[in-house]
Amino acid sequence: MSRVVVFGNSKGGTGKSTLALHAAVAAMVRGLRVATLDLDPDQGTLTRYVENRGRLHPNLPQTTHRRPAMGTEEAVLASLLAELAADHDLLVIDTPGADTPMARLGHAAADILVTPLNDSLVDFDLLARVDPESLRIERPGIYAERVWEAKKRRALQSGGSLDWVVLRNRLSPLESRNSRAMDGLLKELERRIRCRILPGLAERVIYRELFLKGLTLLDIRAEGSGVAMNLSHVAARQELRTLFEGIGL
């Protein structure tokens, strides 16, 4: 059976799809059979990313990709998920920034759940409610409760456990009051809620540019990529390497 890695957050724009394809490509570079599953039938960012890759760079490694239609019955989706997991070494699932039946099923199937979190107190509110005066966590947020339900569902269905990893993403190189507050809150979150906190990726324009090309940072040196490597890209690749090692990929 393959490992199932799910990228999830109740908020869009946190880098889930970008990280999902980078994880898939990193595994394919190592010779693994990889499937990707896009559970966002409305926006479908990962699907467009994969399509751009297949159309513009068919010579590069490609995933087995599926995107269920909106309204797909849970039993049909569960069967598709099981089929992909059985035929591949790694199944990477991208979920929408909303609480949908398909997203819940995807979360409950995860061996590893990766939650990219923009370095912002606004985004942190989905993980935990914070007292504005003391800047201490009062109670779990909406998404943390959703993850807890996914953990219970997975335990009941298969007896397995879910490793929840929260990535502090799109980091600014400049320290600020917000970043200091996030430091303290994430440490408290790690103690109070069963999750692991890892540094994510710095804010870089290159990720948005690569989307239309269907490329990841791991493809830049490939023949025909059309993108020249620079020092910023080298630093970003090291961030990715450290990130995936921390996740367990």
CYANA upper distance limits for C-alpha pairs under 8 A (distance plus 0.5 A):
  1 MET  CA     85 ALA  CA      6.58
  1 MET  CA     86 ALA  CA      5.73
  1 MET  CA     87 ASP  CA      8.32
  1 MET  CA     88 HIS  CA      8.09
  1 MET  CA     89 ASP  CA      7.50
  2 SER  CA     85 ALA  CA      5.68
  2 SER  CA     86 ALA  CA      6.87
  2 SER  CA     87 ASP  CA      8.27
  2 SER  CA     88 HIS  CA      6.32
  2 SER  CA     89 ASP  CA      4.83
  2 SER  CA     90 LEU  CA      5.46
  2 SER  CA     91 LEU  CA      7.06
  3 ARG  CA     85 ALA  CA      7.90
  3 ARG  CA     89 ASP  CA      7.01
  3 ARG  CA     90 LEU  CA      5.50
  3 ARG  CA     91 LEU  CA      6.71
  3 ARG  CA    111 ASP  CA      6.83
  4 VAL  CA     85 ALA  CA      7.78
  4 VAL  CA     90 LEU  CA      6.56
  4 VAL  CA     91 LEU  CA      5.28
  4 VAL  CA     92 VAL  CA      6.54
  4 VAL  CA     93 ILE  CA      7.94
  4 VAL  CA    109 ALA  CA      7.46
  4 VAL  CA    110 ALA  CA      5.69
  4 VAL  CA    111 ASP  CA      5.74
  4 VAL  CA    112 ILE  CA      7.07
  5 VAL  CA     90 LEU  CA      8.05
  5 VAL  CA     91 LEU  CA      6.73
  5 VAL  CA     92 VAL  CA      5.47
  5 VAL  CA     93 ILE  CA      6.72
  5 VAL  CA    110 ALA  CA      6.12
  5 VAL  CA    111 ASP  CA      6.54
  5 VAL  CA    112 ILE  CA      5.37
  5 VAL  CA    113 LEU  CA      6.46
  5 VAL  CA    114 VAL  CA      7.80
  6 VAL  CA     92 VAL  CA      6.40
  6 VAL  CA     93 ILE  CA      5.13
  6 VAL  CA     94 ASP  CA      6.58
  6 VAL  CA     95 THR  CA      7.90
  6 VAL  CA    106 GLY  CA      7.47
  6 VAL  CA    107 HIS  CA      7.04
  6 VAL  CA    110 ALA  CA      6.13
  6 VAL  CA    111 ASP  CA      8.36
  6 VAL  CA    112 ILE  CA      6.79
  6 VAL  CA    113 LEU  CA      5.35
  6 VAL  CA    114 VAL  CA      6.55
  7 PHE  CA     16 LYS  CA      6.04
  7 PHE  CA     17 SER  CA      8.15
  7 PHE  CA     19 LEU  CA      8.37
  7 PHE  CA     20 ALA  CA      7.07
  7 PHE  CA     92 VAL  CA      8.25
  7 PHE  CA     93 ILE  CA      6.68
  7 PHE  CA     94 ASP  CA      5.64
  7 PHE  CA     95 THR  CA      6.77
  7 PHE  CA    113 LEU  CA      6.46
  7 PHE  CA    114 VAL  CA      5.30
  7 PHE  CA    115 THR  CA      6.40
  7 PHE  CA    116 PRO  CA      8.11
  8 GLY  CA     16 LYS  CA      7.16
  8 GLY  CA     94 ASP  CA      7.19
  8 GLY  CA     95 THR  CA      5.90
  8 GLY  CA     96 PRO  CA      7.69
  8 GLY  CA     97 GLY  CA      7.84
  8 GLY  CA    107 HIS  CA      7.98
  8 GLY  CA    113 LEU  CA      7.36
  8 GLY  CA    114 VAL  CA      6.72
  8 GLY  CA    115 THR  CA      5.68
  8 GLY  CA    116 PRO  CA      7.95
  9 ASN  CA     14 THR  CA      8.31
  9 ASN  CA     16 LYS  CA      8.36
  9 ASN  CA     95 THR  CA      8.12
  9 ASN  CA     96 PRO  CA      8.01
  9 ASN  CA     97 GLY  CA      6.18
  9 ASN  CA     98 ALA  CA      8.26
  9 ASN  CA    115 THR  CA      6.08
  9 ASN  CA    116 PRO  CA      7.52
  9 ASN  CA    117 LEU  CA      8.37
  9 ASN  CA    143 TYR  CA      7.47
 10 SER  CA     96 PRO  CA      7.84
 10 SER  CA     97 GLY  CA      4.81
 10 SER  CA     98 ALA  CA      5.53
 10 SER  CA     99 ASP  CA      7.22
 10 SER  CA    126 LEU  CA      7.69
 10 SER  CA    143 TYR  CA      6.49
 11 LYS  CA     97 GLY  CA      4.91
 11 LYS  CA     98 ALA  CA      7.29
 11 LYS  CA    123 ASP  CA      7.97
 12 GLY  CA     96 PRO  CA      7.65
 12 GLY  CA     97 GLY  CA      5.12
 14 THR  CA    116 PRO  CA      6.20
 14 THR  CA    117 LEU  CA      6.38
 14 THR  CA    118 ASN  CA      6.17
 14 THR  CA    169 ASN  CA      7.81
 15 GLY  CA     19 LEU  CA      6.61
 15 GLY  CA    116 PRO  CA      6.88
 15 GLY  CA    169 ASN  CA      8.23
 16 LYS  CA     20 ALA  CA      6.49
 16 LYS  CA     94 ASP  CA      7.17
 16 LYS  CA     95 THR  CA      8.40
 16 LYS  CA    115 THR  CA      8.08
 16 LYS  CA    116 PRO  CA      6.84
 17 SER  CA     21 LEU  CA      6.85
 17 SER  CA     45 THR  CA      6.86
 17 SER  CA     46 LEU  CA      5.60
 17 SER  CA     94 ASP  CA      6.69
 18 THR  CA     22 HIS  CA      6.81
 18 THR  CA     46 LEU  CA      8.00
 18 THR  CA    207 TYR  CA      7.80
 18 THR  CA    211 PHE  CA      8.30
 19 LEU  CA     23 ALA  CA      6.53
 20 ALA  CA     24 ALA  CA      6.77
 20 ALA  CA     46 LEU  CA      8.18
 20 ALA  CA     92 VAL  CA      6.95
 20 ALA  CA     93 ILE  CA      7.76
 20 ALA  CA     94 ASP  CA      7.00
 21 LEU  CA     25 VAL  CA      6.57
 21 LEU  CA     46 LEU  CA      7.73
 21 LEU  CA     49 TYR  CA      8.36
 21 LEU  CA     50 VAL  CA      8.24
 21 LEU  CA    216 THR  CA      7.90
 22 HIS  CA     26 ALA  CA      6.53
 22 HIS  CA    216 THR  CA      6.35
 22 HIS  CA    217 LEU  CA      8.07
 22 HIS  CA    218 LEU  CA      7.98
 23 ALA  CA     27 ALA  CA      6.83
 23 ALA  CA     92 VAL  CA      8.22
 23 ALA  CA    244 PHE  CA      7.91
 23 ALA  CA    249 LEU  CA      8.48
 24 ALA  CA     28 MET  CA      6.78
 24 ALA  CA     34 VAL  CA      6.81
 24 ALA  CA     35 ALA  CA      8.19
 24 ALA  CA     36 THR  CA      7.89
 24 ALA  CA     63 THR  CA      7.84
 24 ALA  CA     90 LEU  CA      8.37
 24 ALA  CA     92 VAL  CA      7.12
 25 VAL  CA     29 VAL  CA      6.55
 25 VAL  CA     61 PRO  CA      7.77
 25 VAL  CA     62 GLN  CA      8.48
 25 VAL  CA    216 THR  CA      8.04
 25 VAL  CA    218 LEU  CA      7.78
 26 ALA  CA     30 ARG  CA      7.19
 26 ALA  CA    218 LEU  CA      7.53
 27 ALA  CA     31 GLY  CA      7.20
 27 ALA  CA     32 LEU  CA      6.03
 27 ALA  CA     33 ARG  CA      8.25
 27 ALA  CA     34 VAL  CA      7.53
 27 ALA  CA     90 LEU  CA      8.15
 27 ALA  CA    249 LEU  CA      8.28
 28 MET  CA     32 LEU  CA      5.43
 28 MET  CA     33 ARG  CA      6.87
 28 MET  CA     34 VAL  CA      6.90
 28 MET  CA     61 PRO  CA      7.06
 28 MET  CA     63 THR  CA      8.49
 29 VAL  CA     61 PRO  CA      8.06
 32 LEU  CA     88 HIS  CA      8.26
 32 LEU  CA     89 ASP  CA      6.37
 32 LEU  CA     90 LEU  CA      7.72
 33 ARG  CA     63 THR  CA      8.27
 33 ARG  CA     88 HIS  CA      5.43
 33 ARG  CA     89 ASP  CA      5.62
 33 ARG  CA     90 LEU  CA      7.00
 34 VAL  CA     63 THR  CA      5.99
 34 VAL  CA     64 THR  CA      7.03
 34 VAL  CA     88 HIS  CA      6.04
 34 VAL  CA     89 ASP  CA      6.51
 34 VAL  CA     90 LEU  CA      5.42
 34 VAL  CA     91 LEU  CA      6.42
 34 VAL  CA     92 VAL  CA      8.02
 35 ALA  CA     63 THR  CA      5.73
 35 ALA  CA     64 THR  CA      4.99
 35 ALA  CA     65 HIS  CA      6.25
 35 ALA  CA     84 LEU  CA      6.97
 35 ALA  CA     85 ALA  CA      8.38
 35 ALA  CA     88 HIS  CA      6.88
 35 ALA  CA     90 LEU  CA      6.91
 35 ALA  CA     91 LEU  CA      5.37
 35 ALA  CA     92 VAL  CA      6.75
 36 THR  CA     63 THR  CA      6.79
 36 THR  CA     64 THR  CA      6.62
 36 THR  CA     65 HIS  CA      5.28
 36 THR  CA     66 ARG  CA      6.98
 36 THR  CA     91 LEU  CA      6.30
 36 THR  CA     92 VAL  CA      5.27
 36 THR  CA     93 ILE  CA      6.29
 36 THR  CA     94 ASP  CA      8.25
 37 LEU  CA     65 HIS  CA      6.36
 37 LEU  CA     66 ARG  CA      5.51
 37 LEU  CA     67 ARG  CA      6.39
 37 LEU  CA     91 LEU  CA      7.93
 37 LEU  CA     92 VAL  CA      6.77
 37 LEU  CA     93 ILE  CA      5.23
 37 LEU  CA     94 ASP  CA      6.80
 38 ASP  CA     44 GLY  CA      7.06
 38 ASP  CA     46 LEU  CA      6.76
 38 ASP  CA     47 THR  CA      6.89
 38 ASP  CA     65 HIS  CA      8.32
 38 ASP  CA     66 ARG  CA      6.88
 38 ASP  CA     67 ARG  CA      5.36
 38 ASP  CA     68 PRO  CA      7.83
 38 ASP  CA     93 ILE  CA      6.52
 38 ASP  CA     94 ASP  CA      5.54
 38 ASP  CA     95 THR  CA      6.98
 39 LEU  CA     44 GLY  CA      8.19
 39 LEU  CA     67 ARG  CA      6.79
 39 LEU  CA     68 PRO  CA      7.15
 39 LEU  CA     93 ILE  CA      7.68
 39 LEU  CA     94 ASP  CA      6.52
 39 LEU  CA     95 THR  CA      5.51
 39 LEU  CA     96 PRO  CA      6.99
 39 LEU  CA    102 MET  CA      6.74
 39 LEU  CA    103 ALA  CA      6.88
 39 LEU  CA    106 GLY  CA      8.16
 40 ASP  CA     44 GLY  CA      5.65
 40 ASP  CA     45 THR  CA      8.43
 40 ASP  CA     67 ARG  CA      8.20
 40 ASP  CA     94 ASP  CA      7.88
 40 ASP  CA     95 THR  CA      6.22
 40 ASP  CA     96 PRO  CA      5.27
 40 ASP  CA    103 ALA  CA      8.45
 41 PRO  CA     67 ARG  CA      7.43
 41 PRO  CA     68 PRO  CA      7.25
 41 PRO  CA     69 ALA  CA      6.32
 41 PRO  CA     70 MET  CA      5.80
 42 ASP  CA     70 MET  CA      8.02
 43 GLN  CA     96 PRO  CA      8.36
 44 GLY  CA     48 ARG  CA      6.98
 44 GLY  CA     67 ARG  CA      8.44
 45 THR  CA     49 TYR  CA      6.70
 46 LEU  CA     50 VAL  CA      6.65
 46 LEU  CA     94 ASP  CA      7.52
 47 THR  CA     51 GLU  CA      6.57
 47 THR  CA     65 HIS  CA      8.18
 47 THR  CA     67 ARG  CA      7.57
 48 ARG  CA     52 ASN  CA      6.55
 49 TYR  CA     53 ARG  CA      6.86
 49 TYR  CA    211 PHE  CA      6.37
 49 TYR  CA    212 LEU  CA      7.57
 49 TYR  CA    214 GLY  CA      5.82
 50 VAL  CA     54 GLY  CA      6.74
 50 VAL  CA     62 GLN  CA      8.42
 50 VAL  CA     63 THR  CA      8.37
 50 VAL  CA     65 HIS  CA      8.16
 50 VAL  CA    214 GLY  CA      6.82
 51 GLU  CA     55 ARG  CA      6.55
 51 GLU  CA    214 GLY  CA      7.78
 52 ASN  CA     56 LEU  CA      6.43
 52 ASN  CA     57 HIS  CA      8.38
 52 ASN  CA    211 PHE  CA      8.24
 52 ASN  CA    212 LEU  CA      6.87
 52 ASN  CA    213 LYS  CA      6.58
 52 ASN  CA    214 GLY  CA      5.00
 53 ARG  CA     57 HIS  CA      5.83
 53 ARG  CA     58 PRO  CA      7.41
 53 ARG  CA     60 LEU  CA      8.47
 53 ARG  CA     62 GLN  CA      8.25
 53 ARG  CA    213 LYS  CA      7.01
 53 ARG  CA    214 GLY  CA      4.23
 53 ARG  CA    215 LEU  CA      6.71
 54 GLY  CA     58 PRO  CA      5.34
 54 GLY  CA     62 GLN  CA      7.32
 54 GLY  CA    214 GLY  CA      7.97
 56 LEU  CA    213 LYS  CA      7.34
 56 LEU  CA    214 GLY  CA      7.60
 57 HIS  CA    214 GLY  CA      7.99
 57 HIS  CA    224 GLY  CA      8.47
 57 HIS  CA    225 SER  CA      8.13
 58 PRO  CA     62 GLN  CA      8.02
 68 PRO  CA     72 THR  CA      6.95
 68 PRO  CA     77 LEU  CA      7.86
 72 THR  CA     76 VAL  CA      7.24
 72 THR  CA     77 LEU  CA      7.07
 73 GLU  CA     77 LEU  CA      6.80
 74 GLU  CA     78 ALA  CA      6.48
 74 GLU  CA    101 PRO  CA      8.12
 74 GLU  CA    102 MET  CA      7.67
 74 GLU  CA    105 LEU  CA      8.24
 75 ALA  CA     79 SER  CA      6.70
 76 VAL  CA     80 LEU  CA      6.81
 77 LEU  CA     81 LEU  CA      6.62
 77 LEU  CA    102 MET  CA      8.19
 78 ALA  CA     82 ALA  CA      6.67
 78 ALA  CA    105 LEU  CA      8.14
 79 SER  CA     83 GLU  CA      6.64
 80 LEU  CA     84 LEU  CA      6.74
 81 LEU  CA     85 ALA  CA      6.64
 82 ALA  CA     86 ALA  CA      6.59
 83 GLU  CA     87 ASP  CA      6.88
 84 LEU  CA     88 HIS  CA      6.67
 84 LEU  CA     91 LEU  CA      7.40
 85 ALA  CA     89 ASP  CA      7.79
 85 ALA  CA     90 LEU  CA      7.57
 85 ALA  CA     91 LEU  CA      6.42
 93 ILE  CA    106 GLY  CA      7.51
 95 THR  CA    103 ALA  CA      6.05
 95 THR  CA    106 GLY  CA      7.77
 96 PRO  CA    100 THR  CA      8.48
 96 PRO  CA    103 ALA  CA      7.18
 98 ALA  CA    103 ALA  CA      8.17
 99 ASP  CA    103 ALA  CA      6.83
 99 ASP  CA    104 ARG  CA      7.49
100 THR  CA    104 ARG  CA      6.75
101 PRO  CA    105 LEU  CA      6.83
102 MET  CA    106 GLY  CA      6.72
103 ALA  CA    107 HIS  CA      6.68
104 ARG  CA    108 ALA  CA      6.74
104 ARG  CA    150 ALA  CA      7.29
105 LEU  CA    109 ALA  CA      6.87
105 LEU  CA    150 ALA  CA      8.48
106 GLY  CA    110 ALA  CA      7.17
107 HIS  CA    113 LEU  CA      7.61
107 HIS  CA    147 VAL  CA      7.84
107 HIS  CA    150 ALA  CA      6.29
108 ALA  CA    150 ALA  CA      5.05
108 ALA  CA    151 LYS  CA      6.89
108 ALA  CA    153 ARG  CA      6.48
108 ALA  CA    154 ARG  CA      5.46
109 ALA  CA    154 ARG  CA      7.00
110 ALA  CA    162 LEU  CA      6.66
111 ASP  CA    160 GLY  CA      8.33
111 ASP  CA    161 SER  CA      7.24
111 ASP  CA    162 LEU  CA      5.55
111 ASP  CA    163 ASP  CA      6.68
112 ILE  CA    162 LEU  CA      6.28
112 ILE  CA    163 ASP  CA      5.21
112 ILE  CA    164 TRP  CA      6.48
112 ILE  CA    165 VAL  CA      7.76
112 ILE  CA    247 ILE  CA      8.33
113 LEU  CA    162 LEU  CA      7.39
113 LEU  CA    163 ASP  CA      6.58
113 LEU  CA    164 TRP  CA      5.30
113 LEU  CA    165 VAL  CA      6.49
114 VAL  CA    164 TRP  CA      6.72
114 VAL  CA    165 VAL  CA      5.37
114 VAL  CA    166 VAL  CA      6.43
114 VAL  CA    167 LEU  CA      7.61
114 VAL  CA    247 ILE  CA      8.47
115 THR  CA    164 TRP  CA      8.16
115 THR  CA    165 VAL  CA      6.67
115 THR  CA    166 VAL  CA      5.22
115 THR  CA    167 LEU  CA      6.42
116 PRO  CA    166 VAL  CA      6.47
116 PRO  CA    167 LEU  CA      5.10
116 PRO  CA    168 ARG  CA      6.74
116 PRO  CA    169 ASN  CA      6.30
116 PRO  CA    200 GLY  CA      7.90
117 LEU  CA    123 ASP  CA      7.11
117 LEU  CA    124 PHE  CA      7.69
117 LEU  CA    166 VAL  CA      7.33
117 LEU  CA    167 LEU  CA      6.17
117 LEU  CA    168 ARG  CA      5.53
117 LEU  CA    169 ASN  CA      5.82
118 ASN  CA    123 ASP  CA      6.73
118 ASN  CA    124 PHE  CA      8.44
118 ASN  CA    168 ARG  CA      6.66
118 ASN  CA    169 ASN  CA      5.44
118 ASN  CA    170 ARG  CA      6.32
118 ASN  CA    171 LEU  CA      8.12
119 ASP  CA    123 ASP  CA      8.00
119 ASP  CA    124 PHE  CA      8.48
119 ASP  CA    168 ARG  CA      6.38
119 ASP  CA    169 ASN  CA      6.46
119 ASP  CA    170 ARG  CA      6.86
119 ASP  CA    171 LEU  CA      6.53
119 ASP  CA    179 SER  CA      7.50
119 ASP  CA    182 MET  CA      7.70
120 SER  CA    124 PHE  CA      6.79
120 SER  CA    178 ASN  CA      7.42
120 SER  CA    179 SER  CA      8.27
120 SER  CA    182 MET  CA      7.86
121 LEU  CA    125 ASP  CA      6.84
121 LEU  CA    178 ASN  CA      7.59
121 LEU  CA    182 MET  CA      7.47
122 VAL  CA    126 LEU  CA      8.43
123 ASP  CA    127 LEU  CA      8.28
124 PHE  CA    128 ALA  CA      6.88
124 PHE  CA    129 ARG  CA      8.49
125 ASP  CA    129 ARG  CA      5.82
125 ASP  CA    130 VAL  CA      7.50
125 ASP  CA    141 GLY  CA      6.75
126 LEU  CA    141 GLY  CA      5.31
126 LEU  CA    142 ILE  CA      5.89
126 LEU  CA    143 TYR  CA      5.86
126 LEU  CA    144 ALA  CA      7.67
127 LEU  CA    140 PRO  CA      6.56
127 LEU  CA    141 GLY  CA      4.89
127 LEU  CA    142 ILE  CA      6.96
127 LEU  CA    143 TYR  CA      5.97
127 LEU  CA    144 ALA  CA      5.52
128 ALA  CA    137 ILE  CA      6.78
128 ALA  CA    138 GLU  CA      7.77
128 ALA  CA    139 ARG  CA      6.32
128 ALA  CA    140 PRO  CA      4.77
128 ALA  CA    141 GLY  CA      4.44
128 ALA  CA    142 ILE  CA      8.06
128 ALA  CA    144 ALA  CA      7.59
128 ALA  CA    189 LEU  CA      8.23
129 ARG  CA    137 ILE  CA      6.34
129 ARG  CA    138 GLU  CA      6.09
129 ARG  CA    139 ARG  CA      6.00
129 ARG  CA    140 PRO  CA      6.61
129 ARG  CA    141 GLY  CA      5.99
130 VAL  CA    135 LEU  CA      6.27
130 VAL  CA    136 ARG  CA      6.01
130 VAL  CA    137 ILE  CA      5.01
130 VAL  CA    138 GLU  CA      6.06
130 VAL  CA    139 ARG  CA      8.08
131 ASP  CA    135 LEU  CA      5.59
131 ASP  CA    136 ARG  CA      5.99
131 ASP  CA    137 ILE  CA      6.81
131 ASP  CA    138 GLU  CA      6.73
132 PRO  CA    136 ARG  CA      8.38
135 LEU  CA    181 ALA  CA      7.94
135 LEU  CA    185 LEU  CA      8.08
136 ARG  CA    185 LEU  CA      7.41
137 ILE  CA    185 LEU  CA      7.60
137 ILE  CA    188 GLU  CA      7.96
137 ILE  CA    189 LEU  CA      8.09
140 PRO  CA    144 ALA  CA      6.26
140 PRO  CA    145 GLU  CA      6.97
141 GLY  CA    145 GLU  CA      6.88
142 ILE  CA    146 ARG  CA      6.88
143 TYR  CA    147 VAL  CA      6.75
144 ALA  CA    148 TRP  CA      6.77
145 GLU  CA    149 GLU  CA      6.86
146 ARG  CA    150 ALA  CA      6.84
147 VAL  CA    151 LYS  CA      6.71
148 TRP  CA    152 LYS  CA      6.88
149 GLU  CA    153 ARG  CA      6.64
150 ALA  CA    154 ARG  CA      6.57
151 LYS  CA    155 ALA  CA      6.68
151 LYS  CA    161 SER  CA      7.29
151 LYS  CA    162 LEU  CA      6.50
152 LYS  CA    156 LEU  CA      6.71
153 ARG  CA    157 GLN  CA      6.60
154 ARG  CA    158 SER  CA      6.39
154 ARG  CA    159 GLY  CA      7.07
154 ARG  CA    160 GLY  CA      6.61
154 ARG  CA    161 SER  CA      7.36
154 ARG  CA    162 LEU  CA      8.09
155 ALA  CA    159 GLY  CA      4.65
155 ALA  CA    160 GLY  CA      5.67
155 ALA  CA    161 SER  CA      6.73
163 ASP  CA    195 CYS  CA      7.60
164 TRP  CA    194 ARG  CA      7.72
164 TRP  CA    195 CYS  CA      5.35
164 TRP  CA    196 ARG  CA      6.78
165 VAL  CA    195 CYS  CA      6.14
165 VAL  CA    196 ARG  CA      5.25
165 VAL  CA    197 ILE  CA      6.47
165 VAL  CA    198 LEU  CA      7.53
165 VAL  CA    247 ILE  CA      7.42
166 VAL  CA    195 CYS  CA      7.33
166 VAL  CA    196 ARG  CA      6.53
166 VAL  CA    197 ILE  CA      5.44
166 VAL  CA    198 LEU  CA      6.73
167 LEU  CA    197 ILE  CA      6.54
167 LEU  CA    198 LEU  CA      5.53
167 LEU  CA    199 PRO  CA      6.11
167 LEU  CA    200 GLY  CA      5.38
168 ARG  CA    197 ILE  CA      7.93
168 ARG  CA    198 LEU  CA      7.01
168 ARG  CA    199 PRO  CA      5.70
168 ARG  CA    200 GLY  CA      5.42
168 ARG  CA    201 LEU  CA      8.01
169 ASN  CA    199 PRO  CA      7.44
169 ASN  CA    200 GLY  CA      4.94
169 ASN  CA    201 LEU  CA      5.59
169 ASN  CA    202 ALA  CA      7.09
169 ASN  CA    203 GLU  CA      8.22
170 ARG  CA    200 GLY  CA      7.54
170 ARG  CA    201 LEU  CA      5.88
170 ARG  CA    202 ALA  CA      5.08
170 ARG  CA    203 GLU  CA      4.69
170 ARG  CA    204 ARG  CA      8.14
171 LEU  CA    200 GLY  CA      7.92
171 LEU  CA    201 LEU  CA      6.81
171 LEU  CA    202 ALA  CA      4.89
171 LEU  CA    203 GLU  CA      6.09
172 SER  CA    202 ALA  CA      6.79
172 SER  CA    203 GLU  CA      6.77
173 PRO  CA    202 ALA  CA      8.08
175 GLU  CA    179 SER  CA      6.57
175 GLU  CA    180 ARG  CA      7.78
176 SER  CA    180 ARG  CA      6.83
177 ARG  CA    181 ALA  CA      6.68
178 ASN  CA    182 MET  CA      6.63
179 SER  CA    183 ASP  CA      6.68
180 ARG  CA    184 GLY  CA      7.18
181 ALA  CA    185 LEU  CA      6.73
182 MET  CA    186 LEU  CA      6.39
183 ASP  CA    187 LYS  CA      6.91
184 GLY  CA    188 GLU  CA      6.81
185 LEU  CA    189 LEU  CA      6.51
186 LEU  CA    190 GLU  CA      6.61
186 LEU  CA    197 ILE  CA      7.58
187 LYS  CA    191 ARG  CA      7.01
187 LYS  CA    197 ILE  CA      8.32
188 GLU  CA    192 ARG  CA      6.73
189 LEU  CA    193 ILE  CA      6.16
189 LEU  CA    195 CYS  CA      8.36
190 GLU  CA    194 ARG  CA      6.93
190 GLU  CA    195 CYS  CA      6.06
190 GLU  CA    196 ARG  CA      6.55
190 GLU  CA    197 ILE  CA      7.03
198 LEU  CA    243 LEU  CA      7.79
198 LEU  CA    246 GLY  CA      7.63
199 PRO  CA    243 LEU  CA      7.66
200 GLY  CA    239 GLU  CA      7.94
200 GLY  CA    243 LEU  CA      6.99
201 LEU  CA    236 ALA  CA      7.90
201 LEU  CA    239 GLU  CA      6.82
201 LEU  CA    240 LEU  CA      7.82
202 ALA  CA    236 ALA  CA      8.17
205 VAL  CA    209 GLU  CA      7.05
206 ILE  CA    210 LEU  CA      6.60
207 TYR  CA    211 PHE  CA      7.08
207 TYR  CA    216 THR  CA      8.07
207 TYR  CA    217 LEU  CA      8.36
208 ARG  CA    212 LEU  CA      8.20
209 GLU  CA    213 LYS  CA      7.77
210 LEU  CA    214 GLY  CA      6.60
210 LEU  CA    215 LEU  CA      5.64
210 LEU  CA    216 THR  CA      6.73
210 LEU  CA    217 LEU  CA      8.35
211 PHE  CA    215 LEU  CA      6.82
211 PHE  CA    216 THR  CA      8.26
215 LEU  CA    219 ASP  CA      6.57
215 LEU  CA    220 ILE  CA      8.00
215 LEU  CA    225 SER  CA      8.19
216 THR  CA    220 ILE  CA      7.56
217 LEU  CA    233 HIS  CA      7.56
217 LEU  CA    236 ALA  CA      8.22
217 LEU  CA    237 ARG  CA      6.95
218 LEU  CA    237 ARG  CA      7.59
219 ASP  CA    225 SER  CA      7.30
220 ILE  CA    225 SER  CA      6.30
220 ILE  CA    226 GLY  CA      8.11
220 ILE  CA    227 VAL  CA      6.16
220 ILE  CA    228 ALA  CA      7.25
220 ILE  CA    229 MET  CA      6.99
221 ARG  CA    225 SER  CA      7.58
221 ARG  CA    227 VAL  CA      8.22
221 ARG  CA    228 ALA  CA      7.99
221 ARG  CA    229 MET  CA      7.44
229 MET  CA    233 HIS  CA      6.57
229 MET  CA    234 VAL  CA      7.76
230 ASN  CA    234 VAL  CA      6.95
231 LEU  CA    235 ALA  CA      6.82
232 SER  CA    236 ALA  CA      6.69
233 HIS  CA    237 ARG  CA      6.60
234 VAL  CA    238 GLN  CA      6.90
235 ALA  CA    239 GLU  CA      6.88
236 ALA  CA    240 LEU  CA      6.84
237 ARG  CA    241 ARG  CA      6.69
238 GLN  CA    242 THR  CA      6.66
239 GLU  CA    243 LEU  CA      6.50
240 LEU  CA    244 PHE  CA      6.59
241 ARG  CA    245 GLU  CA      6.71
242 THR  CA    246 GLY  CA      6.67
243 LEU  CA    247 ILE  CA      6.75
244 PHE  CA    248 GLY  CA      6.62
244 PHE  CA    249 LEU  CA      5.69
245 GLU  CA    249 LEU  CA      6.20
